[in-house]
Amino acid sequence: RLQKGSEKLKAGYPPKALDLWAARANTWAKGGAPTDLAYVDKKAAKKEPRDTFIYFIHEAKVRAPAAAMALIERVS
């Protein structure tokens, strides 16, 4: 759940941030784990393809749909 969007940005997030989240989503979907995030459980999840969900819930609610569409364009 991404919570730090900005109403001042057309897509709610800077392009580089969306690129980074798209890369993370692709990594999770392929069964991997991004190395630049903190995890609650130290035990790695089983390495297998999985469904991946990213939600945009933040103060800039009017930008959440644009952020979601911009992320979708980046996910392979």
C-alpha positions, 0 to 999 in steps of 0.5 A: 500500500503506497501512502505518500502520493502528492496532489501536485504531481499528475500521476501522484508519484515521480516517474522514478518512484513509479519505475522502482515500484514497477520493478519491485512488482515484477520481482515479486510476481516472478517469485523473488523479493526486492532487496531494497525493502525491509521485511517483517519475516526474515524467512524468505517466501517460496520462490514461485510466481505469485499474484502481486497487488499494489494499492494507492491509498493516500491523502492525494486521493484524486491522484490515486487512479492516475498513479495506478494507471501509470504503474500499470503501464510500467509493469511487464 
